[in-house]
Amino acid sequence: MTVEMDDPHGGFGDVAGPFGSPVPATEEGATLKANTLNLFDSTVVAVSSVAPAYTLAATMAVLFLTAGVGYAGPAVIWMSFVAVLFIAIAYFHLNRRDPDCGASYAWLSKLVSPYVGWFNGWIQVAASTLFCISAPIVAGQYTLQLFNQWGWVSAPVMNSVGWAAVVAALWLIFITFICIWGIRWTTNFQWLLLIVEYVAVVGFSIWGIIKVYVSHPHGSTGFHFGWLNPFNLGGIGAVTAGIVLGVFFFWGWDTSANLNEETKNASKIPGQAGVISMFLLLLVFGLNIVAAQMLLPQGTGANGAWSVHQSTILFYFAQQAAGSWAGYVMIIAVISSTVATTQTTLLPSARITLSMARDRVWPKVFAVVHKKFLTPALGTVITAGLALIGILATTESTSVSNVFNNLILNIGVLIAFYYGITGLTCAWAYRKVAFQKFSFFVTGVLFPLVGGIVLVFVLVKVIQGAGSSGYPDIIVLGLGVPLVIVARLATKGDFFKTKIIAYEDIEPTIEELEAVGVHVPAE
């Protein structure tokens, strides 16, 4: 069945746009650019959003050195994969019924409570904005490092926090421009970045494994199946700490759901892309972590390779696999990956706030769609502007930087919350039809329920064990309560009076699809 998105929403007046240019008012019936992305495009965006090279560079050594994890890192990855895959399946089933660019915000609002939906939307927007502060700074640091290697900048400039902030700001402005220019431009740019990233990470991983078996470098080891055994983890504390890192590893594939209104066959392709991307990501993460553990000398002590090279572990691995030149290639791959994930974090944030603004529970300026480019231009600019302020704040103030670092360190808590509650929502939404078909019970109810329970359990355990470092993320969660109250008091529409529904059939009817703006052409 082919579906096309229709726009049920009106427009707003002219507002100043990016870089001082005017953003034209949306026309009556104007919407995001429908029927633009195919399954390949959507999958590329989903995989790019996770940014394997950036994630591995930032997190692989942390995972390895986490107490009780060590060489059981591959076990953590596949356990996290299963939990998040179940959530991706939940997204698939929920998107079939309601392809709204607000995704889980919109679904929870109709299936659980408009208050819960708004709170969930806040958590996603907050997490995205925080990450849009962190990722450009990393891109700035690695860009300066690359320029230093090429002899373009001096060592003091390379290590300068101020210059890193300047380069980060330039990357953010460039990324914002691409996002505004159009979804087709954005996706084509993602293809280029993804090719660079995957060739480097997958190529050096395979190279490293072959090198171990052919030349047996000093300190290397063969593959051990025990690395895949979760019982080798040091207790429930190590399991939960590892899984919350693993959730961060896989975070981002749901961008495909937020682009559903710009995707062909909007009720199916975005969900399919999310599930497909999970298997591709498992391959990349699993291959690289196994290769690194085989090639790099064992030992987790202070003098071990994983500790000494903790902040540069991916580059050190590439150099050990193929020589010093490989480090340059991996730096380029990480820059490419970081730029890609910044862009694909801006995308869902702008679309979630667009959906919330259309429901009149978020400032209406976020609902402005550029007349020519058909993108949520102002929402994108505002999010980028907040991120830019955050970049400046974290580089100018040590105390702000420390708080922000704790936020990013435990950002998996925020991700686990909105992923977990979405999985539980899927199981709850289909409760009336859970036993109509066994295969659907497994994929549409059981898997989302299990994934949701696991992630909520991990969330609680991590918060309990985080101590003071977890306070910033607890504050972000807690801040949603007064904010949703303010939204309720300020809302003049009927959003908070939404009648909660439960699905009466496994497959959506034509009437249900048309009710949410999906046109089903006549056969």
N, C-alpha and C positions, 0 to 999 in steps of 0.2 A: 504494500500500500504506500503510495507516494503522498507525502503531506507537504503543505506549504504554510508558512506562518503569515498571519494577517495581523495588522496593528489595530487594536481596539482603543488606542490612546490618542489624546489630542496633543496640541503643541503649546509652546510657551513663547514669550517675547524674546527679542534680541538681547543677548548678553555679551559682554566683552569676552573674547576668546583667548587662546594661547598666544603668547608673544605680542599681546596688544591688538591682535586682529579681531574683527567682529565675528561672532558665531551667528549665522543666520537663524531666524526662528524656524522651528519645525513646522512643516505644513500639516494640514489636517490629514490624518491617516499616515503620516510619515513614521517610519520605524527603523530599526536596525536593518542592515542590508541582508535580506533573506536569501536563502538558497545559494549561498556562496561557497561554503566549505563542503567537500566530500569526505568520505571515510578516511582517506589518506591524510588530508589536511587536518582533520580533527584529531587523528592519532598523533601526528607530528606535534601539534600544539600540546596535547596531553603529555607526551614524553618530554618535550622541551620544558614544560612547566616544572617538572621534577628536577631537571638539571643534574644528570648523573655526575658529570665531572666536578661541578661545584660542590655537590653533596659529598662526594667521596673525599675531595680535598679538605673540606671543612670538618667532616665527621668520622671518617674511617678510623683514624688513630684514636679518637675519643672513644669509639665503640670498642676497639681492641683493648684499650687501657682501662675501661670501666671494670670495677672490681667484680670478679667472678665471671667475666665474659671471656677475655683473652682469645684463644684460638677457637672458641665456639661462636665467633662472629657470624659465620655462615648459617648457624642454627638460628641466631637472632633474626637474620635477614629473611629466612624462609618462614619463620613464625610470624613476623611482622607482615610479610607478604600475604599470608593466608588471611590474617585479620583484616587487612585493608582491602584485599580482593573481595571479601564478603561485603564490604561497604560499597565497592565499585559495582557489585551486582545489585545492591540496593538502589544505587543511583540509576542503574539501567531500568529497573522496574518502576521507579518513581517518575523518571523522565518520560517513560512510555505514556503515562497518563497526563502529564502536565509539563510540556517543554517550555518552561518559563526561565528567562535568563537569570532570575534570582535563585534558581535551583533549590537547594535545601531550605533557604529562607522562605520561599513561596510554598514549598511542600509542607513544611512544619506548620505554617500559618493556617493551612486549610485542613490538615489531618490531625494535629495535636491541639494547638492553641495559637491564636495570633500573637499572644505575649511571648510564647516560647519561640515562635518563628522570628519575631523581631529580635529577641535576645540572641538567637543563633546567627542572624544576619550581622548583628553588631560584632560578635566574636570573629566572624570571617573577615569583615572589613578591618577590624583592629589588627588581626594577625597579618593580613596582606599589607597594610600600611607600615607596620613594624618591619616586615621583611623588605619592603621597598626602601627602607632606611639602611638596613644591614647590607643587602646585596650590592648596591652601587659602591659602597665603601670598599668592599672586597674587590670589586672590579677596578676601582681606582688604585688600590694597593698593588694588585698584580700588573696593571698597566704600567705603573711606574717601575716595577721590578723588571718588566720586559724592556722598557726604554733604557734602563740602566745597563742591562745585559748588552744592548745594542750600542751603548756609548752615547745615548742621546741626552741623558740626565746624570747628574752626579749622585753619589751615595747619600749625601745629606738630603737632597731632593727626594730620592727614593724612600727615605725613612721619615719624611716630613708628614705629619698628620694633616697639616694645612693643605699641602699640595694634593694629598690623597683625597681630601674633601672636594677640592676644586675639580679634579678629574672625575670623581664620583658624580658631582653635579652636572658636568658636561655629558657624561653617559646617560644620566637620568633625563636630561632635556632632550637628547637625541632619541631615546627610547619613547618618551612621551609623544614626540612629534610623529614617529612611525605609527604608534597606536592610534593617534587621531587621524592620520592620513587615510586609513582604511583597513578593514579586516583582511583584504587580499594582500596588501603590502605587508602587513604584519605577519601573515602566514608564510609568505615567500621568504621573508627575512628569517623566520624560524627554521625553514628548510636549510638555509645556508649555515646557520649556527649549529644545527643538529648534526649536519654532515661532518663538520670540523670536530665536534665533540666526540662523536661515536667512532670515527676513524682512529682518533688518538687513544681513547680509553680501551676500546675493544682490541685494537691492533696491538698495543703494548701489553695488554693482558695475555693475549694468545702468545705473543713473543716471549713473555716472561715464563710462562708454563713450559714452552718448548725448550727454553734455555736451561731450566731446572733439570729436565729429563735428558738433555743432550750433553751438557757440560758440568752439571752438578756444582754450581758455584759454592764457595765456602759459606757455611751457615744456612744453606738452603735445605729444604726438606720436601719429600714427596707428599702427595695429597693423602689426607687421613679422613676416613669416613666418620671418625669421632667428632670432627669439626661440625658435622650436621646434627649431632645428637644434643637436644635441648637439656637432657639430664646431666650434661657436663657443665652446665651453668651453675654458678655458686648460689643456689637458693632462689626464692621468690623475689628477693630484692634485686638480684642481678637480672632476672627475667624481666621484671617490670622496667628497670632502668634501661635495659637493652631494647625492649619493644618500643618505649617512648622515643628512643633514638631512631629505631627502625621506622616508626610512623613518620618521622621527619624525612627519612630517606625517600619514602614513597609519596610524600605530600605534593600535590599539585595536579595530578591527573584529572581532577574534577573540573579543571578549567574548560574541558570539552563540553561539560554540561552547561556551564555559564555562557557558552557560545551557541547554545541550541537554536536560538532565534535567527542565527546567521548561517545555519547548517542545513544542507539538503536532507530531506526525510528527517525532520527535526525531532520526531518522537522516538527514533531508533538509533541513528548513527552516533549521536553524542554518547549514549550509554555504551554502545559497542566499542567506540574508541577508548573509553575509560578502561574497559575490561582488557582489551588487546594491549594497551599501553602497560598494564600491570605485568604482563608476562614478558614483554620486552625489557622492562626495567629489572625484573628479577634476573634475567639473563645477564644484563650488564653489571649489576651490583654483585651478583654471585660470582661471576667470572673474575671481576677485578679483585674482590676481597680474597678469593681462593688463590689467585695468582700472587698477590702481595704476601700472603701468609706462607706460600711455598718458597718465594724468592728471597724475602728479607730474613735476616738472622732472627732466630727465636730469642725469646726473653722479654719480659715486660718490666724489668727493673729500670732504674734511673739511667743506666748506661746502655740500655738496649736500643736498637735502631728505632723502634717504634716511639720511644720516649725522646731520644735525641732529635729525631726528625719529625716530631709530632705535628708541627704547624706546616711542614712541607712534605708530608709523607707521600703524597701522590707523585710529586716531582722526583723525590728520591727513588721511588719505585721505578719510574720511567727511565731514570739515569742508570739504575742497576740493571734494567732489562735490556736497554739498547745503547747506552753511552750518554755522555754529557749533552749531546745535541738534542736528545729526546726530552730533556727538561724544558728546553725552549718551546718545543711543540706542545708539551703538556700545559705550560703557562698560557699559551694561546688558546688551548682547549678550555681551560678553566675560565679565562676571560670571556670566551664565546658562550660558555655555559651560564656564567653569572649574568651576562647581559640578557640572554634568552629568558632566564627565570625571572629577572626583574620585569621584563616586558610582559610575560605571561602571568605575573602577579598583579600588575596594573589592570590587565584585561578583565579578570573576574570581579575585582573590586569595583570597577566602574559599572559593571553590569548588575551586580547585586544592588548597589545604591540606585541605579536606574530603576530597577524593579521596585525597590522600596519607595522611591519618589513617585512612581506611577500610582502606588497605593496610598500616596499622600501621608506617609509616615516618616518621611525623610525630606530634607529641604528640596523644594521643587526644582531648583536649579540643576540638580543631578539628573533630572529627566530630560534635559535638553539634548536632542539628537541633531548633530550637524547636518544641515540641509544637503550639502554636497557629498560629504564623506560617509554619512549615515553611521556615525559612531557617537558614543556618549562623550562628546568632546570636553564639556565642562567638568563632568565627574572625573574624567581622566586627569585633567589639569589640576583640579583641587587636590586629588589624592597625591599626585606628584609634588604639588606645592607643599603639602604637609610633610611628605617624605624629605623634601629638600630642607625644610626647617629642622627636621629631626637630625639630618646629617650635620648641619651646622651646630646644633645643640650638643650632639655627642662629641664633636671634635673640639668644642670650646670649653666644655665643662667635664672635669674628671668624674664628679659625682653623678651627673646625668649619664655619662658613658658607662659607669659601673652598673647603674640600674638597668640601662638598656641591654648591656651584655647579659645580665641575669634573665631578662625577658627573652632574648634570643636563645639562650642556653636551654630554657625550659619551654620553648614555643611549642614543642610537641604536646604539651598539656592542652593548649588551646585547640590544636589540630585534633587531638584525641577526643576532645569534647564534641566538636561539631560533626566529626565523622561518626562517633559512637551514637550520638542522639539521632542521627539520620538513619543509621542501621536499625535502631529500635523503632523508629517511626515507620519504616517500610514494613516490618513485621506486624506492627499494630494496624496499619492502614489496610492490609489484606486479611485481617483476622476473620472476616465473614466468609471468605472464599479459600481459606487456608487448605482445606481438605478436599477441594473439588478435584484436584489433580496432584498425584504424588510428586511428580517432577517439579511442579510449581511450588509445592510445600517446601521442598528442599531448597530451591534457589530463591524463591520469593519471600519465604518466611523464616526458615531455619537458619540459613546462612547469614542473612542480615541480623537476625536476633543474636546469634553467637558472636558475630563481629562486633556488634554494638555492646554486648555485655563485656567482652574482653577489653575493649578500648575504654569503657567507663571504669572498669576495675583498675586498669593500668593508670588512668587519670587520678583516681583516688589514692592509690598506693604511692605514686610519684609525688603528689602534693604532700602526703603525710611524711615522706622521707626527704623532701627538698630543703626543709628548714628555711632560713631567712632568704636564701637564693630564690625560693619559689614565691616569695611575697609579691613581686611585680606582676606575675601572671595571675595570682589570686586576685590582685587589685583589678586587673583587666576584666576578669570574670565578674567580680563583685560590682564593678562600675556599671555593668549592663543592667542591674536592677533599678537604680534610680533613673537611668536613661530611658528605660522602657516605660517607666511611670510618667516621665516628662513627655515622651512621645504620645502616650495615651491622653494626657491632659491637653496636648497641643493639637491633636488630630480632630478635624471636623467631619471627616468621612465616617464610613461604616466599617473600616478595616477591623477594629477591635471588637466588632459585633459579628464577625465572620462565623457562620454556622459550620461547625466541624463535621466532616464527612468521613465515611468509611467506604471502601470500594466494594461494590456489589458483584462485580464480575472480574475475572482474571484479565480479559482483554478490554481495552477501552472501546466504547461505542462511538459511532460517528458523531452523535450528538455531544458526547463528552469532549471529544477532540475539538469540535467547532466552538464549544463553550469557552475553551481556553485559547481561542484564536488560531486553531489549526484547520486549514481548509482541506477537505478530502475530495479530490476531483472525482467526478462521476466516471464510472467504468465505461 
